[in-house]
Amino acid sequence: MFRRHSVTCVKIYEPLSHLAVGTASGLIILYRFCLKPGQKMQHFLREDHKASVVAMTWHCAGNLLVSGDETGKVWITTVNFQTDRCQSRLFFDSECRVIQLSSGAGPWAL
């Protein structure tokens, strides 16, 4: 899957076994792993970014992923593996490259 995509960042949300992988081409792959017997591993492909994904963070509830790229765009992706739904929206657009995202100081810190 990653043959044409260089991985630029990885973010794990351990309580719910979610993994987000960002690439240089702007692709984000979202996985749910460590499943119950009989369940298959789930994943979503998101192509919202048109530039290299340089930072990501999970919201403390594990249902939102915030991702930023080198052109200054920040996307919020709602993730629901139970209903097989994943939806993104542009949250912030700056002329400066995103350097870091954090959900540790209040709901969101950019």
C-alpha positions as CSV (number, residue, x, y, z in Angstrom):
1,M,0.0,0.0,0.0
2,F,2.9,2.4,0.8
3,R,5.0,1.7,-2.3
4,R,4.2,5.0,-3.9
5,H,3.8,6.9,-0.6
6,S,6.6,8.0,1.7
7,V,5.4,8.0,5.3
8,T,5.9,11.4,7.0
9,C,4.1,11.0,10.3
10,V,2.3,8.4,12.4
11,K,-0.1,8.9,15.3
12,I,-1.5,6.2,17.5
13,Y,-4.6,6.5,19.7
14,E,-4.0,3.6,22.0
15,P,-7.2,3.4,24.1
16,L,-9.2,2.5,20.9
17,S,-6.5,0.9,18.9
18,H,-6.5,3.5,16.1
19,L,-3.6,4.3,13.9
20,A,-3.2,7.3,11.5
21,V,-0.5,7.3,8.9
22,G,0.3,10.5,6.9
23,T,2.3,10.6,3.7
24,A,4.3,13.0,1.6
25,S,1.6,12.9,-1.1
26,G,-1.1,14.0,1.3
27,L,-2.8,10.7,1.8
28,I,-3.9,9.7,5.3
29,I,-4.6,6.0,6.1
30,L,-6.7,5.3,9.2
31,Y,-6.6,1.9,10.7
32,R,-8.4,0.1,13.6
33,F,-6.4,-2.8,14.8
34,C,-6.4,-5.2,17.8
35,L,-9.9,-6.4,17.0
36,K,-12.1,-9.1,18.6
37,P,-11.9,-12.6,17.1
38,G,-13.8,-12.8,13.8
39,Q,-13.5,-9.1,13.1
40,K,-11.4,-7.8,10.2
41,M,-9.0,-4.9,10.4
42,Q,-10.7,-1.7,9.1
43,H,-9.2,1.2,7.3
44,F,-10.1,4.4,5.6
45,L,-8.1,6.3,2.9
46,R,-8.4,10.1,3.1
47,E,-7.1,12.3,0.3
48,D,-8.0,15.7,1.7
49,H,-4.5,17.1,1.8
50,K,-2.8,18.0,-1.5
51,A,0.7,18.4,0.2
52,S,2.8,16.5,2.6
53,V,1.1,15.7,5.9
54,V,3.5,17.0,8.6
55,A,1.5,16.8,11.9
56,M,-1.5,14.9,13.3
57,T,-3.2,14.5,16.6
58,W,-6.2,12.5,17.9
59,H,-8.9,14.2,20.0
60,C,-9.0,12.7,23.6
61,A,-12.2,10.8,22.7
62,G,-10.5,9.1,19.7
63,N,-13.3,10.0,17.2
64,L,-11.6,13.0,15.6
65,L,-8.2,13.3,13.9
66,V,-6.7,16.7,13.2
67,S,-4.1,16.8,10.5
68,G,-1.9,19.6,9.1
69,D,0.2,19.9,6.0
70,E,3.2,21.9,4.7
71,T,0.9,24.4,2.9
72,G,-0.8,25.4,6.2
73,K,-4.1,23.5,5.8
74,V,-5.6,21.8,8.8
75,W,-8.3,19.2,8.4
76,I,-10.6,17.6,11.0
77,T,-11.6,14.1,10.2
78,T,-14.5,12.4,12.1
79,V,-13.8,8.7,12.3
80,N,-16.5,6.1,13.2
81,F,-15.3,2.5,12.6
82,Q,-18.6,1.1,14.0
83,T,-20.6,2.6,11.2
84,D,-17.8,2.5,8.6
85,R,-18.0,6.3,8.2
86,C,-15.3,8.8,7.9
87,Q,-15.7,12.5,6.9
88,S,-13.3,15.4,6.7
89,R,-13.7,19.2,6.6
90,L,-11.2,22.0,6.3
91,F,-10.7,23.6,9.7
92,F,-8.0,26.1,9.2
93,D,-6.0,27.5,6.2
94,S,-2.9,29.5,6.8
95,E,-0.1,30.7,4.5
96,C,2.4,29.1,6.9
97,R,3.5,25.5,7.2
98,V,2.0,23.5,10.0
99,I,4.7,22.5,12.5
100,Q,2.9,20.9,15.4
101,L,-0.7,20.0,16.5
102,S,-1.7,19.1,20.0
103,S,-4.9,18.2,21.7
104,G,-3.2,18.2,25.2
105,A,-4.1,21.9,26.1
106,G,-7.9,22.0,26.3
107,P,-10.0,20.8,23.4
108,W,-7.5,21.9,20.7
109,A,-4.3,23.8,20.5
110,L,-2.8,24.8,17.1
